[in-house]
Structure formats: structure tokens, C-alpha cells
Amino acid sequence: MLSSPILVSLTFFISLPLVLLFSPQFLTTSYLPFTSDTHDHTLFRRASVTAAHTTTTTTNNPKIAFLFLTNSNLSFAPLWEKFFSGHRHLFNIYIHADPSSTVADPGGVFRRRFIPSKKTNRASPSLISAARRLLASALIDDPHNQYFALVSQHCVPLLSFRFVYSYLFCNSIHSSFIEILSNETNLYDRYVARGENAMLPEVPYEEFRVGSQFFVLTRKHAGVVVRDRKLWRKFRLPCVTEEPCYPEEHYFPTLLSMEDRKGCTGFTLTRVNWTGCWDGHPHLYTPSEVSPGLIRRLRVSNSSYPFLFARKFSPECLAPLMEIADDVIFRD
């Protein structure tokens, strides 16, 4: 029979990989701009295991993981800094910055919160990969992350952190806020953009969905995303048609609709103005448009829920937004 010290030693070495695997300090706080396929494979595998052992639960200190997906500087960092002020124990920040662009570390709460990243291109599967990296990193980093909000460098908050946090965690509906639409124009054209039968059998046309790429997911659904292999193999296929197929607008709504439609609200919490737009880009707000009235209008939806964030704002909007931050944006 082995002596007690030997048993203790064996137990320690056997359990050490699990300790390292589930440690909330997995995410490096250094800016590592590039990632490899090997790193991605390891990241998603670890995130899948972590998610399976730390599903959405009631904790004494639930947090919101804010996932910034960007290919340029975080121009609105000062506004977000004011948004986060006083609530450091209730959120985490993760930044996926296109390494082919020069993105400065804005400091403050954003300091050294960059994750290993890859180049992203509009209307390509690279945006799906970037969002999945952000979700995986946040899942591994902190088991208290219970909601995961994907935003861009052009997004701004419309309400205070206190309101956002209360809305998500005090709401009786613990669901993911992701837009899921099934009767949109050009839906079939996008479905066959990789080839008439390319999505079969995993994704029949009747299951194909579309929605905003900006979402707020529960921990359960973040786990669904990082574990997925079946649908990802289809959505990563290149489009063969002249028109872009915008896979980032289809992958997440389709996956979560197929996996757990009842667990999703079907709407997004990020307001976007598509009025008069035809080239795939939403309206870009300029400084002259920023006013208390604009903020109040952007909050209002066609349903009972408010919009919590909005895009797309030009970097020059920072100054007028900061002027009305305390008296309008963050005054609920």
C-alpha cells in the first residue's frame, strides 16, 4: 500500500491540470496581438470544458462580460469609463483587436484587456471567429461572468450601468437577447450563397435565420457557441456569389434558434438605424446629430423593452456625448 505522502503527491499532480484549466486567471492581461489555429483549438476546447462545469447559476457576484470587437481605436473609451465607474466588481472587459490595424490601449478599465486575435474582414466568417474567441476567453477567465455583451468600437451606452445590470439580472426572464428573424428579404439568396445544397444536411432552409451580430448571451448559450462544431463547419465555407452573404448575421441566430429558441428573446438590445441605407452599412451619427432627444429616441423600441446600447457613432461624437453623459445618458 502506498504511503500517505505519496498519495498526496499523486493527488496533487493529477489535479494540477484541472486547477490550471479552470483558473479564472487563464486570460493573459498582456496584449498578445496574434493567435494561431493551435491556440484557437486549445482555447475552444478549454472553454467548452469550463462551460460544461460552470453553467449559468445564481452567484453572489454575477458579472457582465463586455466583449469589444474592433479594428480601430476605442474612441468612446472615456464614455465607457464613465459608464463603468463605481462598479468594478460587476463587470469584465475583453477586447479583440484586428492585429493588422494599429489599435492603442486606451488604459483605465481597458488596460491590457486585449485577447490574442486574428485579422477580421467585414461580411466574412472571421467576424464569427472573433466573437467566439471573445466568448471563450470570457468563459474561461471568470466563472462569475453570467452575461456576455458583444459591442463594437462604434457602440455607446444609452443608460447607466446600474440600469443595465438591473435589467439583465433583476429581470424575471433569464434569456439571451439576440435578434432572430425568419422572413427577411434576400434570406434565401444568402442561404444558397455557398452553393444550392452547401448548408445541407446540418442547416435546412427552414432553420436558417438572420439577425443583428450584436447580442447579449447567457453563460449557457455562450457555452453552446464555443462547443459548436457542426454548424461552424458550414458557416465558415466561402460564399460563391457576387453579393456578400454576411455569415456573422446568420450563424449566431441560426445556431441558438436550433439549439434553444425558447431560451432567446428574439430581439437585440443594441439599436441600429438602417433608414435609407442600402450598402450594408447603418446610418453613421455625426456630432451635429447628438442631443438629449436623440438619446431618448434611441432608447425606445417597438416593444416593452428598452434599447441599452446604440451604434453607429463617428469618433467625433465623443465630445458632445460626454457633455450630456451625466445629465442625460446616465440619468435613468
Secondary structure, 3 states (H helix, E strand, C coil): CCCHHHHHHHHHHHHHHHHHHHCCCCCCCCCCCECCHHHHHHHHHHHHHHHHHCCCCCCCCCEEEEEEEECCCCCCHHHHHHHHCCCHHHEEEEEEECCCCCCCCCCHHHCCCECCECCCCCCCHHHHHHHHHHHHHHHHHCCCEEEEEEEECCCEECCCHHHHHHHHHCCCCCCEEEECECCCCCHHHHHCCCCCCCCCCCCCHHHCCECCCCCEEEHHHHHHHHHCCHHHHHHCCCCCCCCCCCHHHCHHHHHHHHHHHHHEEECCCEEECCCCCCCCCCCCECHHHCCHHHHHHHHCCCCCCCCCEEECECHHHHHHHHHCHHHHHCCC
